[in-house]
Amino acid sequence: MPRVALVTYDPRPEPSKDRDLPVLVRALEEAGAGAEAVCWDDADADWASYDLALIRSTWDYSWRAAEFTAWAERCAAATRLANPAAVVRWNTDKRYLGELAAAGTPVVPTRYLAPGDPVDLPGDHEYVVKPTSGAGARYAARYTPDRHDTAVRHLARMHEEGLTAMVQPYARSIDTAGERALQFFGGRLLHASRKRAVLAPGTAFDAAKVAHPGLEPWTPTAAELDVAERALAAVPGAPELLYARVDLVDGDDGRPRVMELELVEPNLFLFLHPQSVPRVVEAVLAAAAAASASTPSTPSAASAGRGSSGPAPAPPSAAAAPR
């Protein structure tokens, strides 16, 4: 019986926001796997006792990026980690957009302002400021040129915390066409969704935001599929990706561009696409079986104890919004 850890984090005392996690645990168990939700920072988790550690809702990692990527390396040394640790490290820093652009993938134009860099903000169009490591629109805000001083204070706050900022033109098409999320699992398109704009004019960068407003099923166009596949093909090292989500918006020319490429812990939106659960289970079981066949599981002396069993731990609070 393959053993699968669905990797999450402990949101207590807040209730869970990962609506998919208990569904996946139950579906994997019904398919004959030993499945349990395990917090990534659980000191007692024995990752070597699992055939596969599948990252799902580690939605606090952007606060603890260095700690999280170090955990990914340790976990990958003990068992198969999906996605691979090298992908996790690369994808936790949104400067990857520059690499995608250099590879010819259409992306939203992005500049980066690290702590100590001169403040250079647009003076002739609406724009977005957000951190290179963030989730759920944390520390993200939308500005018009006349709110320059507010944007400067936003930058100063991020730089005080050691965060590098991204500055992007606001994609006006989001207000009408929304943002599309194309989900891939097991190397194939799984399903797609569309949501409305997250950032409203005048909303403070540190205000709570709804991560996926107006979420609905979506049928991707041929152009959207093409851009998504180009983005995935541009990931360095051509790694084997068990899952991926490509978030797209339309540029001023009406053509899709990559807003984000989610390879760490994207929300799969299975609650919106329940028909996709069997395909996800099939791909997870295949990955676990392949890992078990290629690497016999031996307990790690450095990791005593098992991940906690029982009901799937509830995911994050409002402060750690679903991706």
URZI-V174724 format. One record per pair of residues at least 24 apart in sequence whose C-alpha atoms are under 10 Angstrom apart, sorted by the first residue. I is the first residue (numbers start at 1). GAP is how many residues later the second one is. Records with the same first field share a line. If there is no record, write none. Layout:
I: GAP ; GAP
//
This chain:
1: 28 ; 30 ; 31 ; 32 ; 33 ; 34 ; 50 ; 284 ; 287 ; 288
2: 26 ; 27 ; 30 ; 31 ; 32 ; 33 ; 48 ; 49 ; 50 ; 282 ; 283 ; 284 ; 285 ; 286 ; 287 ; 289 ; 290
3: 25 ; 26 ; 29 ; 30 ; 31 ; 32 ; 33 ; 46 ; 47 ; 48 ; 49 ; 50 ; 282 ; 285 ; 286 ; 289
4: 24 ; 25 ; 29 ; 30 ; 31 ; 32 ; 33 ; 34 ; 43 ; 45 ; 46 ; 47 ; 48 ; 49 ; 50 ; 76 ; 280 ; 281 ; 283 ; 284
5: 29 ; 30 ; 31 ; 32 ; 33 ; 34 ; 35 ; 40 ; 42 ; 44 ; 45 ; 46 ; 47 ; 48 ; 49 ; 50 ; 51 ; 76 ; 302
6: 29 ; 30 ; 31 ; 32 ; 33 ; 34 ; 46 ; 47 ; 48 ; 49 ; 50 ; 51 ; 52 ; 76 ; 306
7: 29 ; 30 ; 31 ; 32 ; 33 ; 34 ; 45 ; 46 ; 47 ; 48 ; 49 ; 50 ; 51 ; 74 ; 75 ; 258 ; 306
8: 29 ; 30 ; 31 ; 32 ; 33 ; 34 ; 46 ; 47 ; 48 ; 49 ; 50 ; 51 ; 52 ; 257 ; 304 ; 305 ; 306 ; 307 ; 308
9: 28 ; 29 ; 30 ; 31 ; 32 ; 33 ; 47 ; 48 ; 49 ; 50 ; 51 ; 52 ; 304 ; 305 ; 306 ; 307
10: 28 ; 29 ; 30 ; 31 ; 32 ; 47 ; 48 ; 49 ; 50 ; 303 ; 304 ; 305 ; 306 ; 307
11: 28 ; 47 ; 48 ; 49 ; 302 ; 303 ; 304 ; 305 ; 306 ; 307 ; 308 ; 309
12: 301 ; 302 ; 303 ; 304 ; 305
13: 301 ; 303 ; 304
14: 300 ; 301 ; 302 ; 303 ; 304 ; 305
15: 298 ; 299 ; 300 ; 301 ; 302 ; 303
16: 296 ; 297 ; 298 ; 299 ; 300 ; 301 ; 302
17: 40 ; 42 ; 297 ; 298 ; 299 ; 300 ; 301 ; 303 ; 304 ; 305
18: 38 ; 39 ; 41 ; 249 ; 250 ; 251 ; 253 ; 294 ; 295 ; 296 ; 297 ; 298 ; 299 ; 303 ; 304 ; 305
19: 248 ; 249 ; 250 ; 251 ; 252 ; 295 ; 296 ; 303
20: 36 ; 37 ; 247 ; 248 ; 249 ; 250 ; 251 ; 252 ; 254 ; 257
21: 35 ; 36 ; 246 ; 247 ; 249 ; 250 ; 291 ; 292 ; 293 ; 294
22: 289 ; 290 ; 291 ; 292
23: 247 ; 248 ; 251 ; 254 ; 289
24: 32 ; 246 ; 253 ; 254 ; 256 ; 257 ; 288
25: 256 ; 286 ; 287
26: 285 ; 286
27: 250 ; 251 ; 253 ; 254
28: 249 ; 250 ; 252 ; 253 ; 254 ; 256 ; 257
29: 252
30: 251
31: 247 ; 250 ; 251 ; 254
32: 253
33: 248 ; 251 ; 252 ; 255
35: 274 ; 275 ; 277
36: 271 ; 272 ; 273 ; 274 ; 275 ; 276 ; 277
37: 270 ; 271 ; 272 ; 273 ; 274 ; 275 ; 276 ; 277
38: 268 ; 269 ; 270 ; 271 ; 274 ; 275
39: 268 ; 269 ; 273 ; 274 ; 276
40: 28 ; 31 ; 32 ; 35 ; 267
41: 26 ; 27 ; 30
42: 264 ; 265 ; 266
43: 260 ; 261 ; 262 ; 263 ; 264
44: 258 ; 259 ; 260 ; 261 ; 262 ; 263 ; 264
45: 30 ; 258 ; 259 ; 260 ; 261 ; 262 ; 263
46: 29 ; 32 ; 33 ; 253 ; 254 ; 255 ; 256 ; 257 ; 258 ; 259 ; 260 ; 261 ; 262
47: 27 ; 28 ; 29 ; 30 ; 31 ; 32 ; 33 ; 34 ; 250 ; 251 ; 252 ; 253 ; 256 ; 257 ; 258 ; 259 ; 260
48: 27 ; 28 ; 29 ; 30 ; 31 ; 32 ; 248 ; 249 ; 250 ; 251 ; 252 ; 253 ; 254 ; 255 ; 256 ; 258
49: 29 ; 30 ; 248 ; 249 ; 250 ; 251 ; 254 ; 255 ; 256 ; 257 ; 258
50: 28 ; 29 ; 30 ; 31 ; 238 ; 241 ; 242 ; 247 ; 248 ; 249 ; 256 ; 257
51: 27 ; 28 ; 29 ; 30 ; 234 ; 236 ; 237 ; 238 ; 239 ; 240 ; 241 ; 242 ; 244 ; 245 ; 246
52: 24 ; 26 ; 27 ; 28 ; 29 ; 30 ; 232 ; 233 ; 235 ; 236 ; 237 ; 238 ; 239 ; 240
53: 25 ; 26 ; 27 ; 28 ; 29 ; 30 ; 31 ; 231 ; 235
54: 26 ; 27 ; 28 ; 29 ; 30 ; 188 ; 189 ; 210 ; 211 ; 230 ; 233 ; 234
55: 26 ; 27 ; 28 ; 29 ; 33 ; 188 ; 208 ; 209 ; 210 ; 211
56: 26 ; 27 ; 208 ; 209 ; 210 ; 211 ; 212 ; 259
57: 207 ; 208 ; 209 ; 210 ; 211 ; 257 ; 258 ; 259 ; 263 ; 264 ; 265 ; 266
58: 206 ; 207 ; 208 ; 257 ; 258 ; 262 ; 264 ; 265
59: 75 ; 76 ; 77 ; 205 ; 206 ; 207 ; 208 ; 256 ; 257 ; 258 ; 260 ; 261 ; 262 ; 263 ; 264
60: 74 ; 75 ; 255 ; 256 ; 257 ; 259 ; 260 ; 261 ; 262
61: 31 ; 72 ; 73 ; 74 ; 203 ; 204 ; 259
62: 30 ; 31 ; 69 ; 70 ; 71 ; 72 ; 73 ; 76 ; 258
63: 70 ; 71 ; 72 ; 257
64: 69
65: 24 ; 27 ; 28 ; 68 ; 69
66: 26
68: 24
75: 228
77: 223
78: 217 ; 219 ; 220 ; 221 ; 222 ; 224 ; 225
79: 209 ; 212 ; 213 ; 216 ; 217 ; 218 ; 219 ; 220 ; 221
80: 207 ; 208 ; 210 ; 211 ; 212 ; 215
81: 161 ; 206 ; 207 ; 210
82: 158 ; 159 ; 160 ; 161 ; 181 ; 182 ; 183 ; 202 ; 205 ; 206
83: 156 ; 157 ; 158 ; 159 ; 160 ; 161 ; 180 ; 181 ; 182
84: 155 ; 156 ; 157 ; 158 ; 179 ; 180
85: 179
86: 150 ; 151 ; 153
87: 148 ; 149 ; 150 ; 151 ; 152 ; 153 ; 154 ; 176 ; 177
88: 174 ; 175 ; 176 ; 177
89: 174 ; 175
90: 145 ; 146 ; 173 ; 174
91: 41 ; 42 ; 144 ; 169 ; 170 ; 171 ; 172 ; 173
92: 40 ; 41 ; 42 ; 43 ; 170 ; 171 ; 172 ; 173
93: 38 ; 39 ; 40 ; 41 ; 71
94: 37 ; 38 ; 39 ; 40 ; 70 ; 71 ; 72 ; 165 ; 166 ; 167 ; 168
95: 36 ; 37 ; 38 ; 69 ; 70 ; 71
96: 36 ; 139 ; 140 ; 164 ; 165
97: 35 ; 134 ; 161 ; 162 ; 163 ; 164
99: 132 ; 135 ; 136 ; 137
100: 130 ; 131 ; 132 ; 133 ; 134 ; 135 ; 136 ; 158 ; 161
101: 130 ; 133 ; 157
102: 132
103: 127 ; 128 ; 130 ; 131 ; 132 ; 133
104: 126 ; 127 ; 130
105: 121 ; 122 ; 123 ; 124 ; 125 ; 126 ; 127 ; 128 ; 129 ; 152 ; 153
106: 121 ; 122 ; 124 ; 125 ; 142 ; 145 ; 149 ; 150 ; 151 ; 152 ; 153
107: 120 ; 124 ; 141 ; 142 ; 143 ; 144 ; 149 ; 150 ; 151 ; 152 ; 153 ; 154
108: 60 ; 61 ; 62 ; 63 ; 140 ; 141 ; 142 ; 143 ; 148 ; 149 ; 150 ; 151 ; 152
109: 57 ; 58 ; 59 ; 60 ; 61 ; 62 ; 142 ; 148 ; 149 ; 150
110: 55 ; 56 ; 57 ; 58 ; 59 ; 149
111: 54 ; 55 ; 56 ; 57 ; 58
112: 52 ; 53 ; 54 ; 55 ; 56
113: 42 ; 46 ; 50 ; 51 ; 52 ; 53 ; 54
114: 41 ; 44 ; 45 ; 48 ; 49 ; 50 ; 51 ; 52
115: 40 ; 41 ; 43 ; 44 ; 45 ; 46 ; 47 ; 48 ; 49 ; 50
116: 40 ; 43 ; 44 ; 46 ; 48
117: 42 ; 47
119: 32 ; 33 ; 36 ; 37
120: 32 ; 47
121: 24 ; 27 ; 30 ; 31 ; 46 ; 47
122: 26 ; 45 ; 46 ; 47
123: 24 ; 25
125: 44 ; 45
126: 42 ; 43 ; 44 ; 45 ; 46 ; 75
127: 24 ; 40 ; 41 ; 42 ; 43 ; 44 ; 45
128: 37 ; 38 ; 39 ; 40 ; 41 ; 42 ; 43 ; 71
129: 25 ; 26 ; 36 ; 37 ; 38 ; 39 ; 40 ; 41 ; 76
130: 24 ; 25 ; 28 ; 33 ; 34 ; 35 ; 36 ; 37 ; 38 ; 75
131: 24 ; 27 ; 28 ; 32 ; 33 ; 34 ; 35 ; 36
132: 31 ; 32 ; 33 ; 34 ; 35
133: 30 ; 31 ; 32 ; 33
134: 29 ; 186 ; 187 ; 189
135: 76 ; 130 ; 131 ; 184 ; 185 ; 186 ; 187 ; 188
136: 62 ; 72 ; 73 ; 74 ; 75 ; 76 ; 182 ; 183 ; 184 ; 185 ; 186 ; 187
137: 61 ; 62 ; 68 ; 69 ; 70 ; 71 ; 72 ; 73 ; 74 ; 75 ; 183 ; 184 ; 185 ; 186
138: 67 ; 68 ; 69 ; 70 ; 71 ; 73 ; 181 ; 182 ; 183
139: 26 ; 65 ; 66 ; 67 ; 68 ; 69 ; 70
140: 25 ; 26 ; 58 ; 59 ; 63 ; 64 ; 65 ; 66 ; 67 ; 69
141: 29 ; 57 ; 58 ; 59 ; 60 ; 61 ; 62 ; 63 ; 64 ; 65 ; 66
142: 25 ; 26 ; 27 ; 28 ; 56 ; 57 ; 58 ; 59 ; 60 ; 61 ; 62 ; 63
143: 26 ; 27 ; 56 ; 57 ; 58 ; 59 ; 60 ; 61
144: 26 ; 57 ; 58
147: 55
150: 52 ; 54 ; 55
151: 53 ; 54
154: 50 ; 51 ; 52
155: 50
168: 91
169: 82
170: 29 ; 81
171: 26 ; 78 ; 79 ; 80 ; 81 ; 86 ; 88
172: 25 ; 77 ; 78 ; 79 ; 80
173: 24 ; 76 ; 77 ; 78 ; 79 ; 80 ; 81
174: 24 ; 25 ; 74 ; 75 ; 76 ; 77
175: 24 ; 25
177: 72 ; 73 ; 77
178: 35 ; 36 ; 37 ; 70 ; 71 ; 72
179: 33 ; 36 ; 68 ; 69 ; 70 ; 71 ; 77 ; 79 ; 80
180: 35 ; 36 ; 37 ; 38 ; 39 ; 40 ; 44 ; 65 ; 66 ; 67 ; 68 ; 69 ; 70 ; 76 ; 78 ; 79
181: 34 ; 36 ; 37 ; 39 ; 43 ; 47 ; 63 ; 64 ; 65 ; 66 ; 67 ; 68 ; 77 ; 78 ; 79 ; 80 ; 81 ; 85 ; 87 ; 88
182: 36 ; 37 ; 38 ; 42 ; 43 ; 46 ; 47 ; 62 ; 63 ; 64 ; 65 ; 66 ; 79 ; 86
183: 45 ; 60 ; 61 ; 62 ; 63 ; 64 ; 79 ; 83 ; 84 ; 85 ; 86
184: 44 ; 45 ; 48 ; 57 ; 58 ; 59 ; 60 ; 61 ; 62 ; 84 ; 96
185: 56 ; 57 ; 58 ; 59 ; 60 ; 83 ; 91 ; 94 ; 95 ; 96 ; 97 ; 98 ; 99
186: 54 ; 55 ; 56 ; 57 ; 58 ; 93 ; 94 ; 96 ; 97 ; 98 ; 100 ; 101
187: 45 ; 53 ; 54 ; 55 ; 56 ; 57 ; 96
188: 41 ; 54 ; 55 ; 56 ; 91
189: 31 ; 36 ; 39 ; 40 ; 54 ; 55 ; 56
190: 53 ; 54 ; 55 ; 78 ; 83 ; 85 ; 86 ; 87 ; 89 ; 90
191: 26 ; 27 ; 28 ; 29 ; 54 ; 77 ; 78 ; 79 ; 81 ; 82 ; 84 ; 85
192: 24 ; 25 ; 26 ; 27 ; 28 ; 53 ; 54 ; 55 ; 76 ; 77 ; 80 ; 81
193: 24 ; 25 ; 26 ; 27 ; 54 ; 75 ; 76 ; 79 ; 80
194: 24 ; 25 ; 26 ; 53 ; 54 ; 55
206: 113
207: 112
208: 110 ; 111 ; 112 ; 113
209: 109 ; 110 ; 112
210: 108 ; 111 ; 112
211: 107 ; 109 ; 110 ; 111 ; 112
212: 55 ; 57 ; 109 ; 110 ; 111
215: 54 ; 57
216: 53 ; 56 ; 57
217: 52 ; 55 ; 56
221: 35
223: 32 ; 33 ; 34
224: 24 ; 25 ; 26 ; 31 ; 32 ; 33 ; 34
225: 31
226: 30
227: 28 ; 29 ; 30 ; 31
228: 28 ; 29 ; 30 ; 33
230: 28
231: 26 ; 27 ; 29 ; 30
232: 29 ; 31
235: 26 ; 28
242: 38 ; 41 ; 42 ; 45
243: 25 ; 37 ; 40 ; 41
244: 24
262: 61
264: 59
265: 57 ; 58
266: 56 ; 57
267: 55 ; 56
268: 55
269: 54
//
